[in-house]
Amino acid sequence: MLNKIDNLLQDEHMTEHQAQEMQEMYQELRHLSDLSRSLLLLAKIENKQFKKQQHVDLCNEVREIMPRLESIAGDITITVNYPQTSVELVCNEALLVSLITNLVANAVHV
């Protein structure tokens, strides 16, 4: 549906008012899609579908995803100060990355 709306927004015969309405619909649909994805993730966590846990170095994970975090932050500079060279956790790596990414996204969108 997002692609269809995006294609309609490219129509040069659309009035300014129609384009604005379509843009609002696009934003709402995108928000609903994100919400649906978040609810699905929560349901998977609740149903214990992320059972695979492993030893993960938190400092290394942050270093690896730093380019993605910087793109999320936009003009905001992210500075990381590690009090230790390594922080070992036992967790699901995918959920850890999701947690860190969400924390940064929420912090910069406030």
C-alpha positions as CSV (number, residue, x, y, z in Angstrom):
1,M,0.0,0.0,0.0
2,L,2.9,2.4,0.8
3,N,4.2,1.8,-2.7
4,K,0.8,2.6,-4.3
5,I,0.6,5.8,-2.3
6,D,4.1,6.7,-3.2
7,N,3.3,6.1,-6.9
8,L,0.2,8.3,-6.7
9,L,2.3,11.1,-5.1
10,Q,4.4,11.1,-8.2
11,D,1.4,12.0,-10.4
12,E,1.9,15.4,-11.8
13,H,-1.8,16.0,-12.3
14,M,-2.5,15.8,-8.6
15,T,-3.6,19.0,-6.9
16,E,-1.7,20.4,-3.9
17,H,-4.5,19.5,-1.6
18,Q,-4.7,15.9,-2.9
19,A,-0.9,15.6,-2.6
20,Q,-1.1,16.8,1.0
21,E,-3.9,14.4,1.8
22,M,-1.9,11.5,0.3
23,Q,1.2,12.5,2.2
24,E,-0.8,12.4,5.5
25,M,-2.2,9.0,4.5
26,Y,1.3,7.8,3.7
27,Q,2.6,8.9,7.1
28,E,-0.3,7.3,9.0
29,L,0.1,4.0,7.1
30,R,3.8,4.0,7.8
31,H,3.1,4.6,11.5
32,L,0.6,1.7,11.5
33,S,3.2,-0.5,9.8
34,D,5.8,0.4,12.5
35,L,3.3,-0.2,15.2
36,S,2.3,-3.6,13.8
37,R,6.0,-4.6,13.6
38,S,6.5,-3.6,17.2
39,L,3.5,-5.5,18.4
40,L,4.7,-8.6,16.5
41,L,8.1,-8.3,18.2
42,L,6.5,-8.0,21.6
43,A,4.3,-11.1,20.9
44,K,7.4,-13.1,19.9
45,I,9.2,-12.0,23.1
46,E,6.2,-12.9,25.2
47,N,5.9,-16.3,23.5
48,K,9.6,-17.0,24.2
49,Q,10.4,-17.3,20.5
50,F,13.9,-15.7,21.1
51,K,15.3,-18.6,23.2
52,K,18.8,-18.5,21.6
53,Q,21.0,-16.7,24.1
54,Q,24.7,-16.3,23.8
55,H,27.7,-14.5,25.2
56,V,27.7,-11.0,23.7
57,D,30.2,-8.2,24.2
58,L,28.1,-5.0,24.6
59,C,31.0,-2.7,23.7
60,N,31.7,-4.6,20.5
61,E,27.9,-4.6,19.5
62,V,27.7,-0.9,20.0
63,R,30.9,-0.4,17.9
64,E,29.5,-2.6,15.1
65,I,26.1,-0.8,14.9
66,M,27.5,2.7,15.4
67,P,27.1,3.7,11.7
68,R,23.4,2.8,11.8
69,L,23.0,4.7,15.1
70,E,24.8,7.8,13.7
71,S,22.4,7.7,10.6
72,I,19.4,7.6,13.0
73,A,20.8,10.4,15.1
74,G,21.2,12.7,12.1
75,D,22.9,15.9,13.1
76,I,23.3,14.8,16.7
77,T,26.7,13.5,17.6
78,I,26.9,10.2,19.5
79,T,29.9,9.9,21.8
80,V,30.5,6.6,23.6
81,N,32.7,6.3,26.6
82,Y,33.5,2.8,27.7
83,P,34.4,2.5,31.4
84,Q,35.6,-1.0,30.6
85,T,37.0,-2.5,27.4
86,S,34.5,-5.3,27.4
87,V,31.1,-5.9,29.0
88,E,30.0,-9.5,28.6
89,L,26.3,-10.2,28.6
90,V,24.3,-13.4,28.1
91,C,21.4,-12.5,25.9
92,N,19.7,-12.7,22.5
93,E,22.0,-10.7,20.2
94,A,19.1,-9.6,17.9
95,L,17.1,-8.3,20.8
96,L,20.1,-6.5,22.2
97,V,20.7,-4.7,18.9
98,S,17.0,-3.8,18.7
99,L,17.1,-2.5,22.2
100,I,20.1,-0.3,21.6
101,T,18.7,1.0,18.3
102,N,15.4,1.8,19.9
103,L,17.0,3.6,22.8
104,V,19.0,5.9,20.4
105,A,16.0,6.4,18.1
106,N,13.8,7.4,21.0
107,A,16.5,9.7,22.5
108,V,17.0,11.7,19.3
109,H,13.3,12.0,18.4
110,V,12.3,13.6,21.7
